Amino acid sequence: MENTPQADRPLTARRQAPATQPAATRVARPTNRSRVSNGADVLPDVDGRSAIARRYRDILAQLAKDQGGVDRLSEARLQLCRRFAAAACIAEQMEADLANGKTIDITEHAQLCSTLVRVAQRIGINRIAKEIGPTVMDLLREGQQQHDDGP
């Protein structure tokens, strides 16, 4: 064996060069993230008090709830929910215009509705129950088991 400082150390003690990760895929510290990522804003540079912004936020919140909560959504599914909420707001605005006697582009409305259906299918239109703990039946079974087992 040659007499070099590295050869004297065990193989496990040698340090590997740190793997570099592209800047775009690194997760930033919470203080280095955007206001949207931190949850401070729903959309960048939008006053959240407007009627349309509140409606967008309501639709997005309900979609997240239907999926079992925002904490159970992947980023891709969250982005699909955001697109659905935006398209739904546009569709509702067009429908309000129609109800107020204004003319709307029926082709644009039909295409928007078709898009909503496709996005909803990707998201999943079935509600997902959020796990909140044992059910009443679970607690009753557990109590019955303890009673049957005795002291």
Secondary structure, 3 states (H helix, E strand, C coil): CCCCHHHHCCHHHCCCCCCCCCHHHCCCCHHHCCHHHHCCCCCCCCCCCCHHHHHHHHHHHHHHHHCCCHHHCCHHHHHHHHHHHHHHHHHHHHHHHHHCCCCCCHHHHHHHHHHHHHHHHHHCCCCCCCCCCCCHHHHHHHHHHHHHHCC
